[in-house]
Structures are given as C-alpha cells and as structure tokens.
C-alpha cells in the first residue's frame, strides 16, 4: 500500500474515532429513555451501521484493507473525542 493511501486511512481512522465518540454520546440519550427491546434494537443497529460506514469509507480509500493500527487510531480518536467533549462541556 502506498504511503499517501496509508496516511489518508490513518487520518480517516482517527477522525472516525472522534465522530464515533460523539455518536455514542447521542446514542446514550435514546438508550436510557426506552424499553428493553428498543434498547437492544437501537444498540444493534448503532453498532452495525457504524461498522458498515467505517468499512465503506475504507473501501473508498484503500479497498477496505484493514490493519491493526487503524483500530488503534480509532481508539485514540475516540479517547481524544471524549476528552474534547468533556472540555467543551465545561
């Protein structure tokens, strides 16, 4: 894989982690205001949609080739997004 493609995929993974943290914050609002079967349905659709969206984005960039450091950057992006949302909240 070329270096420019790897850098694009790394950047997208990090930004997607930030977006994922924001989407989880929104999803929590609906999760605690509904019945059990709605909670299960909402959570299942949330996870499925986010995985599908990430792999569709990766497919546009590098034919959906997934490396372990993409997962690490999603986690780092998520943690950065959580910290960003906490500091923005204050």
FIMAR-931324 format. One record per residue: x, y, z of N, C-alpha, C in turn. Coordinates in nm, 2 decimals. Each point is the difference from the previous one (the first is absolute). Layout:
N
n_X  n_Y  n_Z  ca_X  ca_Y  ca_Z  c_X  c_Y  c_Z
X  Y  Z  X  Y  Z  X  Y  Z
...
END
This chain:
90
n_X  n_Y  n_Z  ca_X  ca_Y  ca_Z  c_X  c_Y  c_Z
0.08  -0.12  0.00  -0.08  0.12  0.00  0.09  0.12  0.00
-0.04  0.10  -0.08  0.08  0.12  -0.01  -0.01  0.09  0.13
0.10  0.08  0.02  0.01  0.08  0.12  -0.11  0.10  0.00
-0.04  0.06  -0.11  -0.11  0.10  0.00  -0.13  -0.06  0.04
-0.02  -0.12  -0.05  -0.13  -0.07  0.03  0.00  -0.04  0.15
0.11  -0.04  0.05  0.01  -0.03  0.15  -0.03  0.12  0.08
0.06  0.11  -0.03  -0.02  0.12  0.07  -0.15  0.05  0.00
-0.06  -0.02  -0.12  -0.14  0.03  -0.01  -0.09  -0.09  0.09
0.04  -0.13  0.00  -0.08  -0.10  0.08  0.03  0.03  0.15
0.12  0.04  0.04  0.03  0.03  0.14  -0.08  0.12  0.04
0.00  0.10  -0.08  -0.07  0.12  0.04  -0.15  -0.02  0.01
-0.06  -0.08  -0.10  -0.14  -0.03  0.01  -0.03  -0.08  0.12
0.08  -0.10  0.04  -0.02  -0.08  0.12  0.00  0.09  0.12
0.09  0.09  0.01  0.00  0.09  0.12  -0.12  0.09  0.01
-0.04  0.06  -0.11  -0.12  0.08  -0.01  -0.12  -0.08  0.03
-0.01  -0.12  -0.05  -0.11  -0.09  0.02  -0.01  -0.03  0.15
0.11  -0.01  0.07  -0.01  -0.03  0.14  -0.06  0.12  0.07
0.03  0.12  -0.04  -0.06  0.12  0.06  -0.14  0.01  -0.03
-0.04  -0.03  -0.12  -0.14  0.00  -0.04  -0.08  -0.11  0.08
0.06  -0.12  0.02  -0.06  -0.11  0.07  -0.02  0.04  0.14
0.09  0.07  0.07  -0.03  0.05  0.14  -0.12  0.09  0.00
-0.01  0.09  -0.09  -0.11  0.09  -0.01  -0.14  -0.08  -0.02
0.01  -0.09  -0.09  -0.12  -0.08  -0.03  -0.04  -0.09  0.12
0.09  -0.05  0.08  -0.03  -0.07  0.12  -0.07  0.09  0.10
0.05  0.12  0.01  -0.06  0.10  0.09  -0.15  0.02  -0.04
-0.03  0.01  -0.12  -0.13  0.02  -0.05  -0.09  -0.13  0.02
0.06  -0.11  -0.02  -0.07  -0.13  0.01  -0.04  -0.03  0.15
0.08  0.05  0.09  -0.03  -0.02  0.14  -0.13  0.07  0.04
-0.03  0.11  -0.06  -0.12  0.07  0.03  -0.12  -0.09  -0.03
0.00  -0.07  -0.11  -0.11  -0.08  -0.04  0.00  -0.14  0.07
0.12  -0.04  0.05  0.01  -0.13  0.06  -0.07  0.00  0.14
0.00  0.11  0.07  -0.05  0.00  0.14  -0.15  0.04  0.00
-0.05  0.04  -0.11  -0.14  0.05  -0.01  -0.10  -0.10  -0.07
0.04  -0.13  0.00  -0.08  -0.09  -0.08  -0.02  -0.13  0.07
-0.08  -0.09  -0.05  -0.02  -0.13  0.06  0.11  -0.10  -0.04
0.01  -0.11  0.05  0.11  -0.10  -0.02  0.01  -0.04  -0.14
-0.10  -0.03  -0.07  0.01  -0.05  -0.14  0.04  0.11  -0.09
-0.04  0.13  0.03  0.05  0.11  -0.07  0.15  0.02  0.02
0.05  -0.02  0.13  0.14  0.02  0.03  0.08  -0.10  -0.08
-0.04  -0.13  -0.01  0.07  -0.10  -0.07  0.00  0.03  -0.15
-0.11  0.04  -0.05  -0.01  0.04  -0.14  0.09  0.12  -0.04
-0.01  0.10  0.08  0.08  0.13  -0.02  0.15  -0.03  0.00
0.04  -0.08  0.10  0.14  -0.03  0.02  0.05  -0.09  -0.12
-0.08  -0.10  -0.04  0.04  -0.08  -0.11  0.01  0.07  -0.13
-0.09  0.09  -0.03  0.00  0.08  -0.12  0.12  0.10  0.01
0.02  0.06  0.11  0.11  0.09  0.02  0.13  -0.06  -0.03
0.03  -0.12  0.06  0.13  -0.07  -0.03  0.01  -0.04  -0.14
-0.10  -0.06  -0.06  0.00  -0.04  -0.14  0.02  0.11  -0.09
-0.07  0.11  0.02  0.01  0.12  -0.09  0.14  0.06  0.01
0.05  0.01  0.11  0.13  0.06  0.02  0.11  -0.09  -0.06
-0.01  -0.13  0.01  0.10  -0.09  -0.06  -0.01  0.01  -0.15
-0.12  0.00  -0.05  -0.02  0.01  -0.14  0.05  0.13  -0.06
-0.03  0.11  0.07  0.04  0.13  -0.05  0.16  0.01  0.00
0.06  -0.05  0.10  0.15  0.00  0.00  0.06  -0.08  -0.11
-0.06  -0.12  -0.03  0.06  -0.08  -0.10  -0.03  0.05  -0.14
-0.12  0.07  -0.02  -0.02  0.06  -0.12  0.09  0.12  -0.03
0.03  0.07  0.10  0.10  0.11  -0.01  0.14  -0.06  -0.03
0.04  -0.11  0.07  0.13  -0.06  -0.03  0.00  -0.06  -0.14
-0.11  -0.05  -0.05  -0.01  -0.05  -0.14  0.03  0.11  -0.10
-0.05  0.12  0.02  0.03  0.11  -0.09  0.14  0.04  0.00
0.07  -0.02  0.12  0.14  0.04  0.01  0.09  -0.10  -0.05
-0.01  -0.13  0.06  0.10  -0.10  -0.03  -0.06  -0.14  -0.02
-0.11  -0.01  -0.06  -0.07  -0.13  -0.02  -0.02  -0.08  0.12
-0.03  0.07  0.11  -0.04  -0.06  0.13  0.11  -0.09  0.06
0.12  0.04  -0.02  0.11  -0.08  0.06  0.02  0.06  0.14
-0.02  -0.09  0.10  0.00  0.04  0.14  0.13  -0.05  0.07
0.06  0.10  0.07  0.12  -0.04  0.07  -0.02  0.03  0.15
0.08  -0.06  0.08  -0.03  0.01  0.15  0.03  0.15  0.04
0.08  0.07  -0.06  0.03  0.14  0.04  -0.12  0.09  -0.03
-0.09  -0.04  -0.09  -0.12  0.08  -0.03  -0.09  -0.01  0.13
-0.01  -0.12  0.05  -0.08  -0.02  0.12  0.06  0.08  0.12
0.13  0.00  0.01  0.06  0.08  0.11  -0.02  0.15  -0.02
-0.01  0.05  -0.12  -0.03  0.14  -0.03  -0.14  0.03  0.02
-0.09  -0.09  -0.02  -0.14  0.02  0.03  -0.02  0.01  0.15
0.07  -0.08  0.08  0.00  0.01  0.14  0.06  0.13  0.05
0.11  0.04  -0.05  0.06  0.13  0.04  -0.09  0.11  -0.04
-0.06  0.00  -0.12  -0.10  0.10  -0.04  -0.12  0.00  0.09
-0.04  -0.11  0.04  -0.12  -0.01  0.10  0.04  0.07  0.13
0.12  -0.04  0.05  0.04  0.06  0.13  0.02  0.15  -0.01
0.06  0.04  -0.11  0.01  0.15  -0.03  -0.13  0.07  -0.01
-0.10  -0.07  -0.06  -0.13  0.06  -0.02  -0.07  0.01  0.14
0.01  -0.10  0.08  -0.06  0.00  0.14  0.06  0.12  0.08
0.13  0.01  -0.01  0.07  0.11  0.07  -0.04  0.14  -0.06
-0.02  0.00  -0.13  -0.04  0.13  -0.06  -0.14  0.03  0.04
-0.09  -0.09  0.01  -0.14  0.02  0.04  0.00  0.05  0.14
0.08  -0.06  0.09  0.00  0.04  0.14  0.05  0.14  0.02
0.11  0.04  -0.08  0.05  0.14  0.02  -0.10  0.10  -0.07
-0.07  -0.04  -0.10  -0.10  0.08  -0.06  -0.12  0.02  0.08
-0.03  -0.10  0.09  -0.12  0.01  0.08  0.02  0.10  0.11
0.12  0.02  0.05  0.03  0.09  0.12  -0.01  0.14  -0.04
END
